Amino acid sequence: DELDALLVRVRDWSAQNSARVHAVYASPREGRIVIFVIPKSDQYDLELGNKLTDLDMELAQTFQIIDTEVMQVPGKLPDQLATFVNVDSAKRLHG
């Protein structure tokens, strides 16, 4: 189904960008699926941000039934991650 295809696409994208991506989680939030991307960098990764914009647009055009949002968030440390992602309900897609 569309959700499975979306998650496969995000996993593939994550693997292709693994040099910059530490981890990726998908979580339902307010009627949509939010893709949380944790960079390997300790600060906001501008180049990764540009790639995430492209991914966000691709997902919106390809998967029209499921509303998605893609976000770059800090999360290499568990307390940082917990600020943005409920890891108990999120699905880890990479890392």
C-alpha positions, -999 to +999 in steps of 0.1 A: +000+000+000+010+037-001+024+038+034+047+009+028+059+024-005+065+057+013+086+041+040+106+021+014+113+053-005+125+071+027+147+041+036+162+041+002+168+079+003+184+075+038+208+048+025+217+070-005+225+099+019+240+079+047+272+100+047+251+129+062+223+110+079+227+096+114+192+082+118+156+086+104+123+080+122+087+081+109+060+090+133+023+098+130+014+133+141-017+154+136-031+135+106+002+131+088+034+111+088+064+132+099+099+120+088+125+131+114+160+131+100+189+133+124+221+146+108+256+133+115+266+169+120+262+184+155+247+215+139+220+221+112+234+206+080+225+231+052+233+207+024+212+180+040+184+206+045+184+212+007+182+175+000+153+172+026+134+199+008+137+179-024+126+147-006+097+165+009+085+177-025+090+143-040+070+126-013+042+152-017+040+146-054+043+108-053+022+099-023-009+120-025-031+100-001-007+103+028+003+138+040+039+140+050+063+164+065+101+161+066+122+177+093+159+178+102+162+176+140+191+172+165+190+138+181+224+121+184+218+121+221+187+104+235+175+135+254+178+156+222+158+130+202+131+127+229+124+165+225+111+158+189+104+121+185+084+097+207+106+067+199+081+043+214+055+051+187+080+061+159+093+036+133+131+037+129+139+037+092+177+043+093+206+042+117 
